[in-house]
Amino acid sequence: MQPLHILLLIAAYFGVLIFISYITGKKADNATFFKANNSSPWYLVAFGMIGASLSGVTFISVPGWVEADSMSYMQMVLGYVVGYAVIGLVLLPLYYKLNLTSIYTYLEDRFGRYSYKTGASFFLLSRTIGAAFRLFLVANVLQLLLFDEFGVPFWVTVTITILLIWLYTFRGGIKTIVWTDTLQTLFMLIAVGVCIYTISDEMNISNIFSYVGDSELSKTFFFEDYKAGSYFWKQFFSGAFIAIVMTGLDQDMMQKNLTCRNLKDAQKNMFWFTIVLVIVNFFFLALGVLLTDYAQRNGIDAHKDQLFPIIATKGTLGLATAIFFLLGLIAAAYSSADSALTSLTTSFSIDILEVEKRNSKEEQEKIRKKIHVLFSFILILTILIFKYIIANDSVIANIFKAAGYTYGPLLGLYAFGLFTKTKVKDKIVPFICIIAPVLTFITNYLTIEFFGFDFGFFVLVLNGFYTFIGLTLFKK
C-alpha cells in the first residue's frame, strides 16, 4: 500500500468524523460537552465503549503478547466481568443518585475538599499517562507506514494526531464522541474479522476454533507458579480491580455512562458491553495465535507490538487487509483518545477550576475551550517525553503497570468511602495517596529481590490496600 493511498484513507476517515462533529455540535454548550444533555441511547454508548476500552493498544499489543505469554491475558479479561458487575450494581446507582457530572465530586461529599482534589488529580495524572501510551503506539505505526516516507518528523506526526482529535471534539464534546465511538468500534471489529479471515484463508485453516485450541500458544490458565506475574488468581483479581478503577472510577469511561437517560439504561449498557468485550478480547487473542504462526511459517521477523502492523501491511495478505488494518488501528486509537481528551477537559474544568460555580455561561464555555486546548498540548508533550523513555515491553503491559500506581489511591479512597462510615482527616489524604504508591513500589521491589515473588498487575490492589490502611490510621 503506497503512502499516498494511506494519506487519502486517513483524510477520508477524518472527513466523516468532522461531519459527525458538525451535526452533533450544533447549539452545543457546556451541558452538551460534559453530559450530552443526558440524551444518549444506551445501546450506542455500550457499543462505542467497546472501542474506547480496547483502544489502539489492545488492537496492536494483545495479538503481539501471545508469542511470549500465550493466551494468559484471558485470565484478566474474566476478572473484568466481576469488576463490571461491581460498577453496574454499586457505582452506577451511586453516581445517578447524586446526579454527578464529575464522579470525583462524591469524594468531597464523603471526605472533604482535599480528598476531592486529590482524587481528581490522580485521575488527571492516570488518564494523561494512559492516553499518551495509547497515542504513542499509534503515532509510531503511522510514522513507520506513512510519515517517514514523506520525511515528516515524529513530533509533527504527534501534533497532527492531537490536532485532528481537537478538531472534531471541541464543540460537541461527549455528545459527538458517543456517535463517533460507535462508528469507530464498527471499523475496528470489521478489521479484526477481515484479518482473521484472510490469514486463515492464506494458511488453509478450515476451522479457526479447532486450530487455536490445538495450538501450543492457546494455553489460557496458569496455576503452576504462584510467584509468577501470570499466575491465575493474581491476574483474575487484578482484572477485576483494573476494571473497577479504569472504568468505574475513571471519569473518561463513566462520563459516557452518565449521558444515558436513566440508571436502568446505564446498567443495560454495562451488561451488554461486558458480554461483547469478553468475546472481542478472545478474538484478539485468537488473531495473535494466527499471526504468530503465520510469521514463523513465512520467516517474518516481527514480534510484540510490531507483529500485527508488519504482517498486515507488508505481508502477502492483500490490499484489503492493509486497508482494514489501518482503518481499525486509527478507529481503535481515536475512540480512546478523543474521549480521554474530553474527560480530562471535563475533570479539570469542574473538579480543579470549578467552572460550574461561575455565574456567566459564556465565561464557563470560554474556560472550557481554553482547557481543551491546554490538554491537547499536554498530551503532545507527554507523548514526546515517552518517546525517549519507553521500555521494550508491550505497551499494554506498561499501561497496566502505570495504572497500578496511579489508580491505586482512587481504589483505596472509594473502597473506604463505600464500605465504611468513618470520617477521615481530610488534609492528610493527599499525603496518604502519595505515600501509598511509594510503599507499593518498594514492597514489590523487595519481594522480587528477596523472594522471587512478583505482584505483577496485583500492585493495584496492594496500592489500594496501603491507601485504605492510611485512611484508617488517620480517621477522625
RAURCOR-V751665 format. One record per pair of residues at least 12 apart in sequence whose C-alpha atoms are under 8 Angstrom apart, sorted by the first residue. I is the first residue (numbers start at 0). J is the second residue. Records with the same first field share a line. If there is no record, write none. Layout:
I = J / J
This chain:
0 = 312 / 318 / 321
2 = 144 / 145 / 146 / 148
5 = 145 / 322
6 = 145
9 = 326
12 = 326
13 = 163
16 = 167 / 179
17 = 166 / 167
19 = 175 / 178 / 179
20 = 167 / 168 / 170 / 171 / 175
21 = 167
23 = 171 / 174 / 175
24 = 170 / 171 / 172 / 174 / 175
25 = 171
27 = 170 / 171
28 = 170 / 171 / 364
29 = 363 / 364 / 367
31 = 171 / 172 / 173 / 174
32 = 170 / 171 / 172 / 173 / 174
33 = 100 / 172 / 173 / 254 / 345
34 = 100 / 173 / 174 / 254 / 255 / 257 / 258
35 = 171 / 172 / 173 / 174 / 258
36 = 258
37 = 257 / 258 / 259 / 260
38 = 258 / 259 / 260
39 = 174 / 177 / 258 / 259 / 260
40 = 259 / 260 / 264
41 = 256 / 259 / 260 / 264 / 265 / 267 / 268
42 = 268
43 = 177 / 178 / 181
44 = 177 / 181 / 255 / 256 / 259 / 268
45 = 268 / 269 / 271 / 272
46 = 180 / 181 / 184 / 272
47 = 177 / 178 / 179 / 180 / 181 / 182 / 183 / 184 / 334
48 = 180 / 181 / 252 / 255 / 272
49 = 184 / 272 / 275 / 276
50 = 180 / 181 / 183 / 184 / 187 / 330 / 331 / 334 / 335
51 = 180 / 184 / 252 / 331 / 334 / 335 / 336 / 338
52 = 335
53 = 331 / 335
54 = 133 / 331 / 332 / 333 / 334 / 335
55 = 133 / 134 / 136 / 137 / 328 / 329 / 330 / 331 / 332 / 333 / 335
56 = 133 / 136 / 332 / 394 / 395
57 = 283 / 395
58 = 283 / 327 / 328 / 331
59 = 304 / 305 / 306 / 307 / 308 / 328
60 = 303 / 304 / 393 / 394 / 395
61 = 283 / 284 / 287 / 395
62 = 283 / 284 / 285 / 286 / 287 / 288 / 290 / 303 / 306 / 307
63 = 287 / 291 / 302 / 303 / 304 / 305 / 306 / 307 / 393
64 = 287 / 303 / 304 / 393
65 = 216 / 284 / 287 / 288 / 291
66 = 216 / 287 / 288 / 291 / 302 / 303
68 = 216 / 229
69 = 215 / 216 / 217 / 218 / 219 / 288
70 = 216 / 217 / 218 / 219 / 284
71 = 218 / 219 / 220 / 221 / 229
72 = 219 / 234
73 = 219 / 280 / 281
74 = 219 / 220 / 231 / 234 / 235 / 238
75 = 234 / 235 / 236 / 237 / 238 / 239
76 = 235 / 238 / 277 / 280
77 = 235 / 238 / 239 / 277
78 = 234 / 235 / 236 / 237 / 238 / 239 / 240 / 242
79 = 235 / 238 / 239 / 240 / 241 / 242 / 273
80 = 239 / 273 / 277
81 = 239
82 = 238 / 239 / 240 / 241 / 242 / 243
83 = 239 / 242 / 243 / 247 / 269 / 270 / 273
84 = 270
85 = 243
86 = 243 / 247
87 = 265 / 266 / 269 / 270
88 = 266
90 = 247
91 = 262 / 265 / 266
92 = 262
94 = 257
95 = 257 / 261 / 262
99 = 257
100 = 254 / 257
101 = 250 / 254 / 345 / 346 / 349 / 350
102 = 248 / 249 / 250 / 253
103 = 115 / 118 / 119 / 250 / 350
104 = 350
106 = 118 / 412 / 413 / 416
109 = 416 / 422
110 = 416 / 422 / 423 / 425
111 = 425
112 = 425
113 = 425 / 426 / 428 / 429
114 = 425 / 426 / 428 / 429
115 = 350
116 = 350 / 351
117 = 428 / 429 / 432
118 = 408 / 409 / 412
119 = 346 / 347 / 350 / 351
121 = 405 / 406 / 408 / 409
122 = 249 / 250 / 405 / 406 / 409
123 = 343 / 346 / 347
124 = 405
125 = 401 / 402 / 405 / 406
126 = 251 / 339 / 343
127 = 339 / 343 / 378 / 381
128 = 381 / 398 / 401
129 = 398 / 401 / 402
130 = 335 / 336 / 339 / 378
131 = 378 / 379 / 381 / 382 / 385
132 = 382 / 385 / 394 / 398
133 = 332 / 336 / 394
134 = 332 / 336 / 382
135 = 157 / 382 / 385 / 386
136 = 394
137 = 328 / 329 / 332
138 = 153 / 156 / 157 / 160
139 = 153
140 = 308
141 = 156
142 = 156
154 = 383
157 = 379 / 382 / 383
158 = 379
161 = 375 / 378 / 379
162 = 375
164 = 333 / 336 / 337
165 = 337 / 340 / 371 / 372 / 375
168 = 337 / 341
169 = 368 / 371
172 = 341
173 = 254 / 255 / 338 / 341
176 = 334 / 337 / 338
177 = 255
179 = 334
180 = 334
183 = 327 / 330 / 331 / 333 / 334
184 = 330 / 331 / 334
186 = 323 / 326 / 327 / 330
187 = 326 / 327 / 328 / 330 / 331
188 = 279 / 327
189 = 323 / 327
190 = 320 / 323 / 324 / 326 / 327
191 = 282 / 283 / 286 / 324 / 327
193 = 320 / 323
194 = 286 / 311 / 320 / 323 / 324
195 = 286 / 289
197 = 316 / 320
198 = 289 / 290 / 293 / 316
199 = 289
201 = 316
202 = 293
211 = 285 / 288 / 289
214 = 288
216 = 288
217 = 285 / 288
225 = 452
226 = 451 / 452 / 453 / 454
227 = 452 / 453 / 454 / 455
228 = 453 / 454 / 455 / 456
229 = 455
233 = 454 / 455 / 456 / 457
234 = 456 / 457
236 = 457
237 = 456 / 457 / 459 / 460
240 = 459 / 460
241 = 402 / 403 / 459
243 = 410
244 = 406 / 407 / 409 / 410
245 = 402 / 406
248 = 409 / 410
250 = 342 / 346
251 = 338 / 339 / 341 / 342 / 343
252 = 338
254 = 342
256 = 268
290 = 306 / 307 / 310
291 = 306
294 = 306 / 310
303 = 393
304 = 393 / 394
308 = 324
311 = 324
312 = 324
340 = 371 / 374 / 375
341 = 371
343 = 374
344 = 367 / 370 / 371 / 374
345 = 367
347 = 370
348 = 366 / 367 / 370
354 = 366
399 = 456
400 = 455 / 456 / 458
402 = 459
403 = 456 / 457 / 458 / 459 / 460 / 462
404 = 436 / 439 / 440 / 458 / 459 / 462
405 = 436
406 = 459
407 = 436 / 459 / 460 / 461 / 462 / 463 / 466
408 = 432 / 435 / 436 / 462 / 463 / 466
409 = 463
410 = 460 / 463
411 = 462 / 463 / 464 / 465 / 466 / 467
412 = 463 / 466 / 467 / 470
414 = 467
415 = 467 / 470
421 = 474 / 475
422 = 474 / 475
423 = 470 / 471 / 473 / 474 / 475
424 = 473 / 474 / 475
427 = 473
428 = 470
431 = 466 / 469 / 470
432 = 466
435 = 462 / 463 / 465 / 466 / 469
436 = 462
438 = 462 / 465
439 = 458 / 461 / 462 / 465
443 = 458
